[in-house]
Amino acid sequence: MTALRAKFIRDLTVRGRAQSTQRSYIKYVAELARHYGRSFATHLIESDVELPVVQHLMGHSNLRTTAGYLHVTQCRLAEVRSPLDLIDTSHIEPIKR
């Protein structure tokens, strides 16, 4: 193998590795951006921000896309307590009939 051909192959290999690394990095950054976007939307919804506002902030053209984040907050339903549970009824006498 000539020195020129060996250099050409070596350059292709280095260039290929650099491009592969760059593609991997771009995929990583894209996935990270999606993760932070989902977290952002979920936190907004859990903070009782209205869905159309979240839709606008996320840049969604369809409300159904934004509504996909609602399933995440369904687990919070088990934690919700009725305000009536907070009423102290120990001093109230039952009604006699």
C-alpha positions in Angstrom: 0.0 0.0 0.0 1.4 3.4 -0.9 1.8 6.0 1.7 -0.6 8.3 -0.1 -3.3 5.6 -0.1 -2.7 4.8 3.6 -3.1 8.4 4.5 -6.3 8.7 2.5 -7.8 5.6 4.3 -6.6 7.0 7.6 -8.2 10.3 6.9 -11.5 8.6 5.9 -11.5 6.6 9.1 -10.9 9.7 11.3 -13.5 11.7 9.4 -16.0 8.8 9.7 -15.4 8.6 13.5 -15.9 12.4 13.8 -19.1 12.3 11.9 -20.4 9.3 13.9 -19.6 11.1 17.1 -21.3 14.2 15.9 -24.4 12.3 14.9 -24.5 10.6 18.3 -24.1 14.0 20.0 -27.0 15.5 18.0 -29.2 12.6 18.9 -28.3 13.0 22.6 -29.0 16.7 22.6 -32.4 16.1 20.8 -33.4 13.5 23.3 -32.3 15.8 26.2 -34.4 18.6 24.8 -37.5 16.4 24.5 -37.0 15.2 28.1 -36.7 18.7 29.4 -39.8 19.8 27.3 -41.8 16.9 28.8 -40.7 17.8 32.3 -41.5 21.4 31.8 -45.0 20.7 30.5 -45.7 18.2 33.3 -44.6 20.6 35.9 -46.8 23.3 34.4 -49.9 21.0 34.4 -49.2 19.9 38.0 -49.0 23.6 38.9 -52.6 24.0 37.6 -51.6 26.0 34.6 -54.4 25.8 32.0 -53.9 23.5 29.1 -54.2 26.1 26.3 -51.4 28.1 28.1 -49.2 25.0 28.2 -50.0 24.4 24.5 -48.9 27.9 23.6 -45.7 27.6 25.6 -44.8 24.2 24.1 -45.5 25.4 20.6 -48.1 22.7 19.9 -50.5 23.4 17.1 -53.0 20.8 18.3 -54.4 20.6 21.9 -54.4 16.8 21.7 -50.6 16.9 21.6 -50.5 18.9 24.8 -53.2 16.7 26.4 -50.8 13.8 26.2 -49.1 15.2 29.2 -52.2 14.8 31.3 -51.8 11.0 31.8 -48.7 11.7 33.8 -50.6 13.7 36.3 -53.4 11.0 36.8 -51.3 9.5 39.6 -51.9 12.6 41.6 -55.6 11.9 41.7 -55.0 9.4 44.5 -53.4 12.1 46.6 -56.3 14.5 46.2 -58.5 14.9 49.3 -61.9 16.4 49.4 -62.1 19.8 51.2 -65.0 18.3 53.2 -62.6 15.8 54.8 -61.0 18.8 56.5 -64.1 19.9 58.3 -64.1 19.0 62.0 -67.4 17.3 62.7 -66.6 16.1 66.3 -68.7 18.9 67.9 -71.8 18.3 65.7 -74.5 16.0 67.2 -76.2 13.6 64.9 -79.8 14.4 63.9 -82.3 12.4 65.9 -85.4 11.3 64.1 
